[in-house]
Amino acid sequence: MDPDDPLYIYELEGALNDPEGFFKENFLAHWREGESHFLFFSHPREEDLRKFLKTQMGGTWVRTHNLSYKDWQGGTPVDSLSIGKFLFIPPWASRLEDPEGIMIRLDPGVVFGSGTHPTTRDCLQALLWIYEREQPRKVLDLGTGTGILSLAAVSLGAEEVLAVDLNPACVRAAEKNIGLNDLKEKIRIFEGRAEEYIHLPADLVMANIHFTVIRELITLPTFFEKNWVILSGLLRSEFLEIKHRLQVPGFEILKEWDSEFTWFTLAGRNKAEL
Ligand SMILES: C[S@@+](CC[C@H](N)C(=O)[O-])C[C@H]1O[C@@H](n2cnc3c(N)ncnc32)[C@H](O)[C@@H]1O
């Protein structure tokens, strides 16, 4: 998407049945959070939206948002971005001569995980820090967004990544990015809740996700079966609570990152698994 491309975003509420199947042309993404839905288009589709709603049992049109792709991304055009030794390149960026570092193709689309947010940046730093010490082979990426952390983990040596997000727009964006980097063999993506995938075996679990989800994940015994852990997406008071709850025998917090004391990230390890 070009920075000045328009976005037509229709906010709906209720249980919607298969908007992906109904809208085909100019349909960019279906962002779903519980019963709230945001349907993204590159062209206006009011007429079709009315027709779609007539096919639904419930579902109401709450409001419409019109803005440019650049404004959706917070006013800054998405461009090549370097974080540590990673270089993220959107498909529309001009080719770099002899780029240095690990090149990853990334189209953020309209979902979280462009690399500009402090929590993503600190998760990438945490990944680099862990892979300097060990090479976790099997990775779980809970709340994958664009798939950015999964792509980074594979570029550092992970052989098998399972990425999960409950938002169908994220699953589509991550699938696209996995394809752009030709990594379908190594990264599998599922639409679902993190809590339902945490039991899967992995050497490293990373979750840059809402505090309430992390709080639930760390009550589950299978969370403590992973050698390495990266947790992020936590504000200060939430971080302190999570750290407190992580004071359990065998679990060790090894390093912490913060962005201007607002967003916090931690890397931890399960000694019991060593
Ligand atoms: C902060 S974003 C992180 C995206 C990316 N991993 C990154 O580091 O930039 C959190 C993601 O978690 C997803 N999410 C929120 N709650 C979830 C849950 N319970 N299970 C799975 N995914 C969830 C959201 O849709 C969103 O894509």
Ligand as a Chemical Component Dictionary entry (heavy atoms), coordinates in Angstrom:
data_LIG
# 
_chem_comp.id                   LIG 
_chem_comp.type                 NON-POLYMER 
_chem_comp.pdbx_formal_charge   0 
_chem_comp.three_letter_code    LIG 
# 
loop_
_chem_comp_atom.comp_id 
_chem_comp_atom.atom_id 
_chem_comp_atom.alt_atom_id 
_chem_comp_atom.type_symbol 
_chem_comp_atom.charge 
_chem_comp_atom.model_Cartn_x 
_chem_comp_atom.model_Cartn_y 
_chem_comp_atom.model_Cartn_z 
_chem_comp_atom.pdbx_ordinal 
LIG C1  C1  C 0  0.889  -5.989  20.500 1  
LIG S1  S1  S 1  0.449  -6.959  19.119 2  
LIG C2  C2  C 0  1.995  -7.788  18.820 3  
LIG C3  C3  C 0  2.294  -8.066  17.376 4  
LIG C4  C4  C 0  3.694  -8.586  17.096 5  
LIG N1  N1  N 0  3.929  -9.858  17.759 6  
LIG C5  C5  C 0  4.732  -7.592  17.555 7  
LIG O1  O1  O 0  5.517  -7.919  18.468 8  
LIG O2  O2  O -1 4.773  -6.499  17.002 9  
LIG C6  C6  C 0  -0.567 -8.185  19.907 10 
LIG C7  C7  C 0  -1.263 -9.133  18.972 11 
LIG O3  O3  O 0  -1.907 -10.109 19.768 12 
LIG C8  C8  C 0  -3.175 -10.419 19.221 13 
LIG N2  N2  N 0  -3.978 -10.939 20.345 14 
LIG C9  C9  C 0  -4.587 -10.269 21.349 15 
LIG N3  N3  N 0  -5.134 -11.126 22.233 16 
LIG C10 C10 C 0  -4.866 -12.373 21.794 17 
LIG C11 C11 C 0  -5.158 -13.698 22.266 18 
LIG N4  N4  N 0  -5.830 -13.891 23.395 19 
LIG N5  N5  N 0  -4.711 -14.747 21.541 20 
LIG C12 C12 C 0  -4.029 -14.562 20.391 21 
LIG N6  N6  N 0  -3.743 -13.341 19.886 22 
LIG C13 C13 C 0  -4.134 -12.265 20.573 23 
LIG C14 C14 C 0  -3.647 -9.115  18.603 24 
LIG O4  O4  O 0  -4.574 -9.356  17.565 25 
LIG C15 C15 C 0  -2.326 -8.508  18.091 26 
LIG O5  O5  O 0  -2.081 -8.862  16.761 27 
# 
loop_
_chem_comp_bond.comp_id 
_chem_comp_bond.atom_id_1 
_chem_comp_bond.atom_id_2 
_chem_comp_bond.value_order 
_chem_comp_bond.pdbx_ordinal 
LIG C1  S1  SING 1  
LIG S1  C2  SING 2  
LIG S1  C6  SING 3  
LIG C2  C3  SING 4  
LIG C3  C4  SING 5  
LIG C4  N1  SING 6  
LIG C4  C5  SING 7  
LIG C5  O1  DOUB 8  
LIG C5  O2  SING 9  
LIG C6  C7  SING 10 
LIG C7  O3  SING 11 
LIG C7  C15 SING 12 
LIG O3  C8  SING 13 
LIG C8  N2  SING 14 
LIG C8  C14 SING 15 
LIG N2  C9  SING 16 
LIG N2  C13 SING 17 
LIG C9  N3  DOUB 18 
LIG N3  C10 SING 19 
LIG C10 C11 SING 20 
LIG C10 C13 DOUB 21 
LIG C11 N4  SING 22 
LIG C11 N5  DOUB 23 
LIG N5  C12 SING 24 
LIG C12 N6  DOUB 25 
LIG N6  C13 SING 26 
LIG C14 O4  SING 27 
LIG C14 C15 SING 28 
LIG C15 O5  SING 29 
# 
